[in-house]
Amino acid sequence: MPKSKDIPAAAREGRDSLLQFTVMVSGRSDPAEVMAYAVERGWLDADGNITPAGIELEKALSDQSGTRSAFQGT
């Protein structure tokens, strides 16, 4: 997996966001299992780089960031 300093900041943030989502949907907490889950779904490549599918998913997740708060407290 690439070292964090070798990944551009925007890609690193996108990958981190994607990994957080992967933890939520997979129910896994072990970093290797989380990474494997994301790779199996095509969100990350075998080197841990975000794929075009991962970028699309991360964009869809970030587009929803404002809608989540609308349902809090209901």
C-alpha positions in Angstrom: 0.0 0.0 0.0 1.4 3.5 -0.8 2.6 5.5 2.1 0.3 8.4 3.1 2.9 11.0 2.2 3.1 9.6 -1.3 -0.6 10.1 -2.0 -1.9 13.5 -2.9 -4.0 15.1 -0.1 -7.3 15.0 -2.1 -6.9 11.4 -3.0 -5.9 10.6 0.6 -9.0 12.3 2.0 -11.2 10.5 -0.5 -9.6 7.1 0.4 -9.9 7.8 4.1 -13.6 8.7 3.6 -14.1 5.6 1.5 -12.4 3.4 4.2 -14.7 4.9 6.9 -17.7 4.0 4.8 -16.3 0.5 4.2 -16.0 0.0 8.0 -19.6 0.9 8.4 -21.0 -1.3 5.7 -18.7 -4.3 6.2 -18.9 -4.4 10.0 -15.2 -5.1 10.0 -12.6 -3.3 12.1 -9.3 -5.0 11.2 -7.6 -2.7 8.7 -6.5 -5.6 6.4 -10.1 -6.9 6.3 -11.5 -3.4 5.6 -9.0 -2.9 2.8 -9.8 -6.4 1.4 -13.5 -5.6 1.4 -12.9 -2.4 -0.5 -10.7 -4.1 -3.0 -13.2 -6.9 -3.5 -15.8 -4.3 -4.4 -13.5 -2.4 -6.8 -13.4 0.7 -4.7 -9.6 0.4 -4.1 -7.0 -1.4 -6.2 -4.6 -4.0 -4.8 -2.1 -1.3 -3.9 -4.7 0.7 -1.9 -5.2 3.4 -4.4 -8.8 4.7 -5.0 -10.2 3.4 -8.3 -12.6 5.3 -10.6 -15.5 3.3 -9.0 -14.2 4.4 -5.6 -14.0 8.0 -6.7 -17.6 7.8 -7.9 -18.7 6.3 -4.6 -16.8 8.8 -2.5 -18.3 11.7 -4.6 -21.8 10.3 -4.1 -21.2 10.0 -0.3 -19.8 13.5 -0.1 -22.8 14.9 -2.1 -25.1 13.5 0.6 -23.2 15.2 3.5 -25.7 18.0 3.8 -28.8 15.7 3.7 -27.8 13.6 6.7 -28.5 16.3 9.2 -32.0 16.8 7.9 -33.0 13.4 9.4 -31.3 13.7 12.8 -33.6 13.8 15.8 -36.6 12.3 14.0 
